[in-house]
């Protein structure tokens, strides 16, 4: 572990920050596609299909085509990707237009998650804990962020990944607990939280892989189909996380967008409930194909190939006009931005 120095990028993703601090990607926080793929596989056991998809998309849409930053500014990194990759209703990071930042960790959000397992001897922040927390955070964005926007890819896929990845990647694996146990100490370490129970504080950029911690077994790597099944699992008790839409410039003004309208009839609400991962991936492929940016358009064929390989119905008549009613809709925002009028901060 080497803490970041001046000029080293650290952004909203705790796992990538930890990888940079431990040398699995360059310490400056700027890495190539292959470095992201190899690093996430080596540290966490992320399968190369999922790691490749995320790394290639990030480099194409939010980088220079070959590399990108784990912080950066618009068109150079994750923190500058608000609306196309990074998005609202993160587990622990701020909503951009609620706080004016998308990289700041909000202690009230951490405390809400942390308190869900009060007994340190038995604490395990598993999927059951996280999906309940997921529902709380989704509603909190509706209640407090006038510009809350939730689209098929950044919302259903990426923001959901921020929750499932916490347990799937940060849980300590063992023969006794092959799916892992994520206890209080390891959660704090990965989230760069220091101090005792009564004096918890965030130390920005110091995310650390815990001592005596073990990743996923090579025979049980976390793949795209595995991730898609976790989205469905979360939606069993939190169906609202499949509801694409936005606040209309006021808190508690969330307006859902009919997926049938958005997809030109390719996906009904029932289809989305059955396979939200396909809907989100097909939306991304159609959006990339329509882009005027040559770099993004070049990535469309890879995304389309992924959709086809998963057996997902393509979207051939994408209709995004409904997002014109969303004042927070953008493709490149962050790391900082304006606080929306009427935003409520904890």
C-alpha positions in Angstrom: 0.0 0.0 0.0 1.3 3.4 -1.1 -1.0 6.4 -0.4 -1.7 8.8 -3.3 0.6 11.8 -3.8 0.1 15.1 -5.4 -1.2 14.6 -9.0 -2.4 11.0 -8.4 -6.0 10.5 -9.5 -8.4 9.0 -7.1 -12.1 9.0 -8.0 -15.6 7.7 -7.0 -14.8 4.0 -7.4 -13.3 2.6 -4.2 -12.1 -0.7 -5.8 -10.1 1.1 -8.5 -8.7 3.5 -5.9 -7.5 0.5 -3.9 -6.0 -1.1 -7.0 -4.0 2.1 -7.7 -2.8 2.3 -4.1 -1.5 -1.2 -4.3 0.0 -1.0 -7.7 -2.4 -3.2 -9.7 -2.9 -0.3 -12.0 -0.5 2.7 -12.4 -0.3 4.7 -9.1 -1.2 7.9 -11.0 -4.7 6.4 -11.6 -4.5 6.5 -15.4 -4.6 3.0 -16.9 -5.0 1.3 -20.3 -7.8 -1.0 -21.2 -5.7 -4.1 -20.6 -4.4 -2.8 -17.3 -7.9 -2.4 -16.0 -8.9 -5.9 -17.3 -5.8 -7.6 -15.8 -6.0 -5.6 -12.5 -9.7 -6.3 -11.8 -9.2 -9.9 -12.5 -6.1 -10.3 -10.4 -7.4 -8.4 -7.4 -11.1 -9.2 -7.3 -11.7 -12.1 -9.6 -13.8 -10.1 -12.1 -14.2 -12.2 -15.1 -12.6 -10.9 -18.3 -15.9 -10.6 -20.1 -17.2 -8.1 -17.6 -13.8 -6.4 -17.1 -13.3 -6.1 -20.8 -16.7 -4.6 -21.4 -16.3 -2.0 -18.7 -12.7 -1.2 -19.6 -13.4 -0.9 -23.3 -16.5 1.2 -22.9 -14.7 3.5 -20.4 -11.7 4.0 -22.7 -13.8 4.6 -25.8 -16.5 6.9 -24.2 -14.6 8.5 -21.3 -11.0 8.3 -22.4 -8.7 8.7 -25.4 -9.7 5.3 -26.9 -6.9 3.4 -25.2 -6.7 4.7 -21.6 -8.7 6.7 -19.1 -8.5 8.1 -15.6 -10.2 6.8 -12.4 -11.0 10.5 -11.7 -10.3 13.0 -14.6 -12.6 15.6 -16.1 -15.2 15.2 -18.9 -13.9 12.9 -21.7 -10.9 11.8 -19.6 -12.2 9.8 -16.7 -14.8 8.2 -14.5 -15.5 11.3 -12.4 -16.2 13.3 -15.6 -18.6 10.7 -17.0 -21.7 11.7 -15.1 -24.7 10.6 -17.1 -23.0 8.1 -19.3 -21.2 6.0 -16.8 -21.1 7.5 -13.3 -24.5 8.4 -12.1 -26.8 9.3 -9.2 -27.9 7.1 -6.3 -24.5 5.8 -5.5 -24.1 3.8 -2.3 -21.7 6.2 -0.6 -20.7 8.9 -3.0 -22.6 12.2 -3.5 -25.2 12.9 -6.2 -23.5 15.5 -8.4 -26.3 18.1 -8.3 -27.2 17.4 -4.7 -23.8 18.2 -3.3 -21.9 19.7 -6.3 -19.5 16.7 -6.4 -19.8 13.1 -7.5 -16.6 11.9 -5.8 -17.1 13.0 -2.2 -18.1 10.3 0.2 -21.1 11.3 2.3 -20.7 10.1 5.8 -24.5 9.9 6.5 -24.7 7.4 3.7 -21.8 5.3 5.0 -23.3 5.5 8.5 -26.6 4.2 7.2 -25.0 1.2 5.6 -22.6 0.6 8.5 -25.4 0.6 11.1 -27.2 -2.2 9.4 -24.8 -4.7 11.0 -24.4 -3.6 14.6 -22.6 -6.6 16.0 -19.0 -6.6 14.9 -18.7 -10.3 15.7 -21.3 -11.4 13.1 -21.4 -8.4 10.7 -21.7 -9.3 7.0 -22.7 -6.7 4.5 -24.0 -9.2 2.0 -26.6 -8.9 -0.8 -29.6 -9.0 1.5 -28.2 -6.0 3.4 -27.2 -4.2 0.3 -30.4 -4.5 -1.6 -32.3 -3.0 1.3 -29.8 -0.2 1.4 -30.2 0.1 -2.4 -33.9 0.9 -2.1 -33.1 3.5 0.5 -30.6 5.3 -1.6 -32.8 5.3 -4.7 -35.6 6.9 -2.7 -33.2 9.3 -1.1 -32.1 10.6 -4.5 -35.8 11.2 -5.4 -36.4 12.9 -2.1 -33.3 15.2 -2.1 -31.9 15.6 -5.6 -34.1 17.8 -7.9 -32.0 16.7 -10.9 -32.0 13.0 -10.1 -31.8 11.1 -13.5 -31.8 7.3 -13.9 -31.3 5.9 -17.4 -31.1 2.3 -18.6 -27.3 1.9 -18.7 -25.8 4.3 -16.1 -28.8 3.6 -13.8 -29.9 0.0 -14.1 -26.4 -1.4 -14.9 -23.7 0.9 -13.5 -25.3 2.3 -10.4 -26.5 -1.2 -9.6 -22.9 -2.5 -10.0 -21.8 -0.1 -7.3 -23.9 -2.0 -4.8 -23.4 -5.6 -5.9 -19.7 -5.1 -6.3 -19.3 -4.1 -2.7 -20.1 -7.7 -1.5 -19.2 -9.7 -4.5 -15.7 -8.2 -4.7 -14.9 -7.0 -1.2 -16.2 -9.9 0.8 -13.3 -12.1 2.2 -13.5 -15.5 0.5 -12.6 -18.8 2.3 -13.3 -22.5 2.1 -16.0 -22.0 4.8 -17.5 -18.9 3.2 -16.8 -19.2 -0.6 -19.2 -16.2 -1.4 -17.3 -14.2 1.2 -17.9 -12.3 4.4 -17.6 -8.5 4.4 -17.2 -7.5 8.0 -17.0 -4.0 9.5 -13.2 -3.7 9.5 -12.9 -4.7 5.8 -15.7 -2.5 4.7 -14.0 0.5 6.4 -10.6 -0.4 4.8 -12.0 -0.6 1.3 -14.0 2.6 1.7 -11.1 4.5 3.3 -13.0 5.1 6.6 -10.9 5.5 9.7 -11.6 5.9 13.4 -13.5 4.0 16.1 -17.3 3.5 16.2 -17.9 6.9 17.7 -15.5 8.8 15.5 -15.7 7.5 12.0 -14.2 9.7 9.3 -13.3 9.5 5.6 -9.7 9.8 4.5 -10.0 10.6 0.7 -8.1 8.4 -1.6 -6.7 6.0 1.0 -8.8 2.9 0.0 -6.8 -0.2 1.1 -7.0 -3.9 0.4 -7.2 -5.5 3.9 -4.5 -7.8 5.3 -5.3 -11.5 5.2 -8.0 -10.9 2.6 -8.8 -13.3 -0.3 -10.4 -12.8 -3.7 -12.9 -14.9 -5.6 -11.9 -18.4 -6.6 -10.7 -18.6 -10.3 -13.5 -21.2 -10.9 -16.1 -18.7 -9.7 -15.2 -15.4 -11.3 -17.8 -12.7 -11.5 -19.1 -12.6 -15.1 -21.7 -10.6 -17.0 -24.4 -13.3 -16.7 -23.6 -13.5 -12.9 -24.0 -9.8 -12.6 -27.3 -9.8 -14.5 -28.7 -12.4 -12.2 -27.8 -10.1 -9.2 -29.7 -7.2 -10.8 -32.8 -9.4 -10.9 -32.2 -10.5 -7.3 -32.1 -6.9 -6.1 -35.3 -6.1 -8.1 -37.2 -8.9 -6.4 -37.6 -6.6 -3.3 -36.7 -3.3 -4.9 -38.6 -3.2 -8.2 -38.2 0.6 -8.4 -34.5 0.2 -9.5 -35.8 -0.9 -12.9 -37.9 2.2 -13.4 -36.1 4.5 -15.8 -36.9 8.2 -15.3 -36.0 11.4 -13.6 -37.0 14.2 -11.2 -38.5 17.2 -13.0 -36.3 19.9 -11.4 -38.0 19.5 -8.0 -37.6 16.9 -5.3 -40.2 14.1 -5.2 -41.2 14.8 -8.8 -40.0 11.5 -10.3 -41.5 10.7 -13.7 -41.0 7.3 -15.1 -40.3 6.7 -18.8 -42.1 3.8 -20.5 -39.4 1.4 -21.7 -41.6 0.5 -24.7 -41.5 4.2 -25.8 -37.8 4.4 -25.2 -36.9 1.2 -27.0 -39.3 1.7 -30.0 -41.4 -1.3 -28.8 -38.4 -3.7 -28.4 -38.8 -3.9 -24.5 -42.0 -3.7 -22.5 -42.0 -3.2 -18.7 -42.5 -7.0 -18.4 -39.4 -7.6 -20.6 -37.3 -5.3 -18.5 -38.4 -7.1 -15.3 -37.5 -10.4 -16.9 -34.1 -9.3 -18.2 -33.0 -5.8 -17.1 -29.4 -6.4 -18.2 -30.5 -7.0 -21.8 -32.6 -3.9 -21.8 -29.7 -1.8 -20.5 -27.1 -3.3 -22.8 -29.3 -2.9 -25.9 -30.0 0.7 -24.9 -26.3 1.3 -24.7 -25.6 -0.3 -28.1 -28.3 1.7 -29.8 -27.1 4.9 -28.2 -23.5 4.3 -29.2 -24.6 3.6 -32.8 -26.5 6.9 -33.0 -23.6 9.0 -31.6 -21.9 11.6 -33.7 -18.6 11.0 -31.8 -16.5 8.8 -34.0 -14.7 7.2 -31.0 -18.0 6.3 -29.4 -19.5 5.1 -32.7 -16.4 2.8 -33.2 -17.2 1.2 -29.8 -20.8 0.5 -31.0 -19.9 -2.7 -32.9 -18.2 -4.2 -29.8 -21.3 -3.4 -27.7 -23.6 -4.7 -30.3 -21.6 -7.9 -30.4 -22.0 -8.3 -26.7 -25.7 -7.8 -26.9 -26.0 -10.4 -29.7 -23.8 -12.9 -27.8 -26.0 -12.6 -24.7 -29.1 -13.3 -26.8 -30.6 -9.9 -26.1 -33.2 -8.3 -28.4 -31.7 -5.3 -30.2 -33.2 -1.9 -30.1 -33.5 -0.6 -33.6 -35.7 2.4 -33.1 -34.3 4.2 -30.1 -36.3 7.2 -28.9 -34.6 9.3 -26.2 -36.9 12.4 -26.6 -38.4 11.7 -23.2 -35.1 12.6 -21.5 -35.6 16.2 -22.7 -37.9 16.5 -19.7 -35.0 15.7 -17.4 -33.1 18.8 -16.3 -30.3 16.7 -14.9 -29.8 14.6 -18.1 -26.3 14.9 -19.5 -23.6 12.7 -20.9 -20.5 14.4 -19.5 -20.8 16.0 -16.1 -18.6 16.1 -13.0 -16.4 15.8 -11.0 -17.9 19.0 -9.8 -21.1 20.7 -10.9 -23.8 23.1 -9.8 -26.0 22.3 -6.8 -29.6 22.1 -8.1 -32.0 24.7 -6.6 -34.0 23.0 -3.9 -31.5 20.2 -3.3 -31.5 18.8 0.2 -28.2 17.9 1.8 -27.7 15.8 5.0 
